[in-house]
Amino acid sequence: MTHGPLHGLRVVEIATLAAGPTVATALGEFGAEVIKVEQPGSGDPMRTWGDRRDGIGLLWKSIARNKKCTTLDLRTKAGQDLLHQLLEASDVLVAGNRPSALSRWGLDYDSVHAAHPHLVMAHITGFGSGGPKSDRPGYGTLAEAMSGFAHQTGQADGPPTLPPFMLADGVAGLAATYAVMMALYHRDVHGAGGQLVDVSLVEPLTRLLETGTLAYDQLGLVKGRSGNMLPASAPRNTYRSSDGRWLAVSSASPSIAARVFRAIGREDMACDPDLIDPVRRQERAAEVDAAVADWVSRHTLDEAMSAFEAAEAAATAVYDAPALLADEHLRARGTFVGVQDPDFGKVTVQAPVAHLSDTPGHVAHLGKALGADNDRVYGDLLGLSPDKIAELREEGTI
């Protein structure tokens, strides 16, 4: 394959950290040309965020895959003018700055749309536009708390629990990606102009947790924390084996629950009408959970998994990173790929998530050095002379 399905689409990314850049990453995996614009000197904070090797953030290498890296000071008139030249030749702008910052730079949606009516602008912020919190600083942690996720996560007698990774940013990035594609479809198929894609960090995660608001709205119930248990899918939990390892079991349907009962040698439970009926089984979730936990605790992980697999029950070992990379099924699917990088040598990263049969995604390269593509973008794309580029560099615009 020479080109991906989005070949010919040009995306300008001025967002930092995770949510906005995730949108551009996804588009770039399938052939869009992504031009990442960063502040001269410092760049995206993701460059040094989290685990680092030789001072370079490991996650940066992956999230900046396939992107052309440029620098541009958007706080200056010269920088703003240069960005507008890029936008005139582009299809999508991905921003993550607070609305007040974009307004100061003349890059709020109304200004961008007036200058570039063809452009789709994705604006991912903590709280979205149109409400009293719109201009507050917003990070995934706040969204994970405000969405109801932390309230429902953790042990019943423990504190609200936040995820140890950027969950809200990732979910918002995925939501904004499909929304951008819908806006592009509307533009290109229906002959319309560009439009604003307004996504907050809170609302996509709240949508995944909608059972909580539905239960309150219709039943007056405020759901609390229940650890790893989910009574509606009992037995559903993580269980510790006799050799100190862990496996997870889920039983969302009656037939799967019966298979779990048979796997642990409890034919009586598999034939009990109360434990096959989803509603009545939910009422006895603690009893069901205890039976599975007791059986697993008396078997090694391999023994337990052999029994569950033979019964075609829904169970898996709880993986850590080495197990994830070694799994034969994921290896067969090409879930992880090795990519050569000038800083680190070979780096194993996750391949594009969606598997397209005719136009698959591709990881051409990982995150580049700050401003690595300035000459190519400003010279080849915008036609600026070497002297002009040198002048912009000298004055700190790029």
C-alpha positions as CSV (number, residue, x, y, z in Angstrom):
1,M,0.0,0.0,0.0
2,T,1.4,3.4,-1.0
3,H,-1.2,5.7,0.5
4,G,-3.7,5.4,3.3
5,P,-7.4,6.1,3.0
6,L,-6.9,9.7,4.2
7,H,-4.2,10.5,1.8
8,G,-4.6,14.1,0.6
9,L,-6.0,15.3,3.9
10,R,-3.9,17.8,5.7
11,V,-4.2,18.3,9.5
12,V,-2.6,21.1,11.5
13,E,-2.3,20.3,15.2
14,I,-1.6,23.1,17.7
15,A,-2.9,21.0,20.7
16,T,-0.5,19.7,23.4
17,L,-0.4,16.7,25.8
18,A,-2.9,14.0,25.0
19,A,-6.5,14.5,23.9
20,G,-6.0,16.8,20.9
21,P,-2.8,15.1,19.7
22,T,-4.6,11.7,19.9
23,V,-7.0,12.9,17.2
24,A,-4.2,13.9,14.9
25,T,-2.3,10.7,15.6
26,A,-5.3,8.6,14.6
27,L,-5.8,10.6,11.3
28,G,-2.1,10.4,10.6
29,E,-2.0,6.6,11.0
30,F,-4.4,6.3,8.0
31,G,-2.6,8.6,5.6
32,A,-3.4,12.2,6.6
33,E,-0.5,14.6,6.5
34,V,-0.2,15.9,10.1
35,I,1.8,19.1,10.8
36,K,2.4,19.5,14.5
37,V,3.0,23.1,15.6
38,E,4.9,23.6,18.8
39,Q,6.1,26.5,20.9
40,P,9.8,27.3,19.9
41,G,12.3,26.3,22.6
42,S,10.0,24.2,24.8
43,G,7.6,22.3,22.5
44,D,4.8,20.0,23.7
45,P,5.1,19.1,27.4
46,M,4.5,15.5,26.3
47,R,8.1,15.5,25.1
48,T,9.3,15.1,28.6
49,W,6.1,13.7,30.3
50,G,6.1,10.4,32.2
51,D,8.7,7.7,31.7
52,R,11.8,9.0,29.9
53,R,14.8,7.6,28.2
54,D,17.7,10.0,27.7
55,G,15.4,12.8,28.7
56,I,12.8,12.0,26.0
57,G,9.3,11.0,27.0
58,L,8.5,7.5,25.8
59,L,4.8,8.3,25.2
60,W,5.8,11.3,23.1
61,K,7.5,8.9,20.7
62,S,4.3,7.0,20.1
63,I,1.7,9.8,20.1
64,A,3.8,11.9,17.7
65,R,4.1,9.1,15.2
66,N,3.8,10.1,11.5
67,K,3.8,13.8,12.3
68,K,5.8,16.6,10.8
69,C,7.2,18.6,13.6
70,T,7.4,22.4,13.3
71,T,7.8,25.3,15.7
72,L,5.7,28.5,15.7
73,D,5.1,31.1,18.3
74,L,1.4,31.7,18.1
75,R,1.6,34.5,20.6
76,T,3.1,36.8,18.0
77,K,1.5,38.4,14.9
78,A,4.1,36.9,12.6
79,G,3.4,33.4,14.1
80,Q,-0.4,33.8,13.7
81,D,0.0,35.0,10.1
82,L,2.2,32.0,9.3
83,L,-0.4,29.7,10.9
84,H,-3.1,31.2,8.7
85,Q,-1.1,30.4,5.7
86,L,-0.9,26.8,6.8
87,L,-4.6,26.7,7.5
88,E,-5.5,27.9,4.0
89,A,-3.8,24.9,2.6
90,S,-5.2,22.4,5.2
91,D,-8.5,20.6,6.0
92,V,-8.5,20.2,9.8
93,L,-7.2,22.3,12.7
94,V,-6.9,20.5,16.1
95,A,-6.7,22.8,19.1
96,G,-6.7,22.2,22.8
97,N,-6.0,25.7,24.2
98,R,-8.5,27.5,26.4
99,P,-11.0,29.7,24.5
100,S,-9.5,32.9,26.0
101,A,-6.1,32.0,24.6
102,L,-7.4,31.2,21.1
103,S,-9.4,34.5,21.2
104,R,-6.2,36.5,22.0
105,W,-4.4,34.9,19.1
106,G,-7.3,35.4,16.7
107,L,-7.7,31.7,16.4
108,D,-11.2,31.3,18.0
109,Y,-13.6,29.4,15.8
110,D,-15.5,32.4,14.5
111,S,-12.2,34.0,13.4
112,V,-10.9,30.8,11.9
113,H,-14.2,30.0,10.1
114,A,-14.4,33.6,8.7
115,A,-10.9,33.2,7.2
116,H,-11.1,29.6,6.2
117,P,-14.7,28.5,5.7
118,H,-13.6,25.1,4.4
119,L,-11.8,24.2,7.5
120,V,-13.0,21.7,10.2
121,M,-11.8,22.8,13.6
122,A,-11.7,20.3,16.4
123,H,-11.4,22.0,19.8
124,I,-10.9,19.7,22.7
125,T,-11.0,21.3,26.1
126,G,-11.6,20.3,29.7
127,F,-15.2,21.5,29.9
128,G,-16.3,22.4,26.4
129,S,-17.7,25.7,25.3
130,G,-21.0,27.4,26.3
131,G,-21.0,27.0,30.0
132,P,-19.6,28.8,33.1
133,K,-16.6,26.5,33.3
134,S,-15.6,26.9,29.7
135,D,-12.4,28.8,30.3
136,R,-11.2,26.9,33.3
137,P,-8.0,24.9,33.1
138,G,-9.1,21.3,32.5
139,Y,-7.2,18.1,32.7
140,G,-8.2,14.5,32.5
141,T,-8.0,14.0,36.2
142,L,-10.7,16.6,36.7
143,A,-12.9,14.9,34.0
144,E,-12.3,11.5,35.6
145,A,-13.6,12.9,38.9
146,M,-16.5,15.0,37.4
147,S,-17.7,12.4,35.0
148,G,-18.6,9.9,37.8
149,F,-15.8,7.5,37.0
150,A,-13.9,8.0,40.2
151,H,-17.1,7.8,42.3
152,Q,-17.8,4.3,40.8
153,T,-14.3,3.0,40.8
154,G,-12.5,1.4,43.8
155,Q,-13.4,-0.8,46.7
156,A,-16.7,-0.2,48.5
157,D,-15.0,0.8,51.7
158,G,-12.2,2.7,49.9
159,P,-11.8,6.2,48.4
160,P,-12.9,7.3,44.9
161,T,-10.2,6.0,42.6
162,L,-8.6,7.7,39.6
163,P,-7.1,5.7,36.7
164,P,-3.3,5.4,36.5
165,F,-3.3,6.5,32.9
166,M,-4.9,9.3,30.8
167,L,-8.3,7.7,30.4
168,A,-10.4,10.9,29.9
169,D,-8.0,12.3,27.3
170,G,-8.0,9.0,25.4
171,V,-11.7,8.6,25.3
172,A,-12.2,12.3,24.3
173,G,-9.6,11.9,21.6
174,L,-11.5,8.9,20.1
175,A,-14.8,10.8,20.3
176,A,-13.3,13.8,18.6
177,T,-11.7,11.7,15.9
178,Y,-15.0,10.2,14.7
179,A,-16.7,13.6,14.9
180,V,-14.0,15.1,12.7
181,M,-14.6,12.4,10.1
182,M,-18.4,13.1,10.2
183,A,-17.7,16.8,9.7
184,L,-15.4,16.0,6.8
185,Y,-18.0,13.7,5.3
186,H,-20.6,16.4,5.6
187,R,-18.3,18.9,3.9
188,D,-17.1,16.7,1.1
189,V,-20.1,14.6,0.3
190,H,-22.9,17.2,1.0
191,G,-20.9,20.2,-0.4
192,A,-21.0,22.0,2.9
193,G,-18.4,24.1,4.6
194,G,-16.2,23.4,7.6
195,Q,-17.6,23.4,11.1
196,L,-16.6,23.3,14.7
197,V,-16.1,20.0,16.5
198,D,-16.5,20.9,20.2
199,V,-15.5,18.1,22.6
200,S,-14.9,18.3,26.3
201,L,-12.9,15.8,28.4
202,V,-15.9,15.2,30.7
203,E,-18.8,14.2,28.3
204,P,-17.3,11.3,26.4
205,L,-16.4,9.5,29.6
206,T,-19.8,10.4,31.1
207,R,-21.4,8.7,28.1
208,L,-19.7,5.5,29.0
209,L,-20.9,5.7,32.5
210,E,-24.5,6.5,31.6
211,T,-25.9,3.6,33.6
212,G,-25.3,5.7,36.7
213,T,-27.4,8.7,35.5
214,L,-30.1,6.5,34.1
215,A,-30.4,4.6,37.4
216,Y,-30.7,7.9,39.2
217,D,-33.1,9.5,36.8
218,Q,-35.5,6.5,36.6
219,L,-35.0,4.7,39.9
220,G,-33.6,7.2,42.3
221,L,-30.5,5.1,42.8
222,V,-27.0,6.5,43.3
223,K,-24.6,3.8,42.5
224,G,-21.5,3.4,44.6
225,R,-18.3,1.5,44.4
226,S,-18.2,-2.3,44.2
227,G,-14.6,-3.1,43.5
228,N,-14.2,-5.4,40.5
229,M,-17.6,-6.9,41.0
230,L,-20.4,-6.1,38.6
231,P,-23.6,-7.7,40.0
232,A,-25.4,-7.6,36.6
233,S,-22.6,-9.9,35.2
234,A,-21.9,-12.1,38.2
235,P,-19.6,-13.9,38.5
236,R,-17.5,-10.9,37.4
237,N,-14.3,-10.2,39.3
238,T,-10.5,-10.8,39.4
239,Y,-9.6,-14.0,41.3
240,R,-6.3,-15.0,42.8
241,S,-5.0,-18.4,42.0
242,S,-3.0,-20.8,44.3
243,D,0.3,-19.7,42.8
244,G,-0.4,-16.0,43.5
245,R,-1.4,-15.0,40.0
246,W,-4.7,-13.4,38.9
247,L,-7.4,-14.1,36.3
248,A,-10.6,-12.2,35.3
249,V,-14.0,-13.8,34.7
250,S,-17.1,-12.2,33.2
251,S,-20.6,-13.7,32.8
252,A,-22.8,-11.2,31.1
253,S,-25.2,-13.8,29.6
254,P,-26.9,-16.8,31.2
255,S,-25.2,-19.3,29.0
256,I,-21.7,-18.0,29.9
257,A,-22.6,-18.0,33.6
258,A,-23.6,-21.7,33.3
259,R,-20.2,-22.5,31.6
260,V,-18.4,-20.9,34.5
261,F,-20.3,-22.9,37.0
262,R,-19.6,-26.1,35.1
263,A,-15.9,-25.2,34.8
264,I,-15.6,-25.0,38.6
265,G,-17.5,-28.3,39.0
266,R,-20.7,-26.8,40.2
267,E,-23.3,-28.5,38.0
268,D,-25.9,-27.7,40.8
269,M,-25.4,-24.0,40.2
270,A,-25.5,-24.4,36.4
271,C,-28.9,-26.1,36.8
272,D,-30.3,-23.6,39.5
273,P,-33.0,-21.5,37.8
274,D,-32.2,-18.6,40.2
275,L,-28.6,-18.6,39.2
276,I,-29.3,-18.8,35.4
277,D,-31.9,-16.0,35.4
278,P,-29.9,-12.7,35.1
279,V,-32.0,-10.7,37.5
280,R,-32.2,-13.3,40.3
281,R,-28.5,-14.2,39.8
282,Q,-27.7,-10.5,40.4
283,E,-29.4,-10.7,43.8
284,R,-27.1,-13.6,44.7
285,A,-24.0,-12.0,43.2
286,A,-21.9,-12.3,46.5
287,E,-22.7,-16.0,46.8
288,V,-21.7,-16.7,43.2
289,D,-18.6,-14.6,43.4
290,A,-17.5,-16.4,46.6
291,A,-17.9,-19.8,44.9
292,V,-15.7,-18.9,42.0
293,A,-13.1,-17.2,44.2
294,D,-12.8,-20.3,46.4
295,W,-12.4,-22.6,43.5
296,V,-9.8,-20.5,41.8
297,S,-7.8,-20.1,45.0
298,R,-7.3,-23.9,45.1
299,H,-5.9,-24.1,41.6
300,T,-2.9,-22.7,39.8
301,L,-3.5,-20.1,37.1
302,D,-2.7,-22.6,34.4
303,E,-5.1,-25.2,35.9
304,A,-7.9,-22.6,36.2
305,M,-7.4,-21.3,32.7
306,S,-7.4,-24.8,31.3
307,A,-10.7,-25.5,32.9
308,F,-12.3,-22.3,31.8
309,E,-11.1,-22.6,28.3
310,A,-12.3,-26.2,28.1
311,A,-15.8,-25.0,29.2
312,E,-15.6,-22.1,26.7
313,A,-16.2,-19.7,29.6
314,A,-15.1,-16.0,29.4
315,A,-11.9,-15.8,31.3
316,T,-8.4,-14.6,30.9
317,A,-5.2,-14.1,32.9
318,V,-4.6,-10.6,34.1
319,Y,-1.7,-9.4,31.9
320,D,1.2,-7.2,32.7
321,A,3.3,-5.6,30.0
322,P,5.6,-8.7,29.3
323,A,2.5,-10.9,29.0
324,L,0.8,-8.5,26.7
325,L,3.7,-8.4,24.3
326,A,4.1,-12.1,24.4
327,D,0.5,-13.1,23.8
328,E,0.3,-15.4,20.8
329,H,-3.1,-14.0,19.7
330,L,-2.0,-10.4,19.8
331,R,1.3,-11.3,18.0
332,A,-0.7,-13.1,15.3
333,R,-2.8,-9.9,14.8
334,G,0.2,-7.6,14.7
335,T,-1.0,-5.6,17.6
336,F,2.5,-4.4,18.3
337,V,5.1,-3.4,15.8
338,G,8.8,-2.6,15.9
339,V,9.7,0.8,14.5
340,Q,13.3,2.1,14.0
341,D,14.0,5.4,15.7
342,P,17.1,7.6,15.4
343,D,17.1,8.2,19.2
344,F,16.2,4.8,20.6
345,G,16.8,2.3,17.9
346,K,14.0,-0.2,17.6
347,V,10.9,0.7,19.6
348,T,7.9,-1.5,20.1
349,V,4.7,0.5,19.9
350,Q,1.1,-0.4,19.4
351,A,-0.1,-0.5,15.8
352,P,-3.2,1.4,14.7
353,V,-6.1,-0.1,16.5
354,A,-8.6,-0.4,13.6
355,H,-7.7,-3.2,11.1
356,L,-8.8,-2.0,7.6
357,S,-8.7,-4.9,5.1
358,D,-7.8,-2.8,2.0
359,T,-6.3,0.4,3.4
360,P,-4.6,-0.5,6.8
361,G,-3.0,2.1,9.0
362,H,0.8,2.4,9.2
363,V,3.5,3.7,11.6
364,A,6.0,5.3,9.3
365,H,8.1,6.9,12.1
366,L,8.0,8.0,15.7
367,G,8.1,11.4,17.2
368,K,10.8,13.7,15.8
369,A,13.0,16.4,17.2
370,L,11.5,19.8,17.9
371,G,11.3,21.7,14.6
372,A,12.6,18.9,12.6
373,D,10.4,19.7,9.6
374,N,10.5,23.5,9.7
375,D,12.4,23.7,6.4
376,R,10.2,21.2,4.6
377,V,6.9,22.7,5.8
378,Y,7.7,26.4,5.5
379,G,9.9,26.0,2.5
380,D,8.4,23.3,0.4
381,L,4.7,23.8,1.4
382,L,4.5,27.5,1.9
383,G,7.2,28.5,-0.5
384,L,9.3,30.6,1.9
385,S,12.9,31.2,0.9
386,P,15.8,30.0,3.0
387,D,16.6,33.5,3.9
388,K,13.0,34.2,5.1
389,I,13.1,30.9,7.2
390,A,16.4,32.0,8.7
391,E,14.9,35.4,9.6
392,L,11.9,33.8,11.2
393,R,14.2,31.5,13.2
394,E,16.4,34.4,14.3
395,E,13.5,36.5,15.5
396,G,12.1,33.5,17.4
397,T,8.9,33.1,15.4
398,I,9.8,29.5,14.6
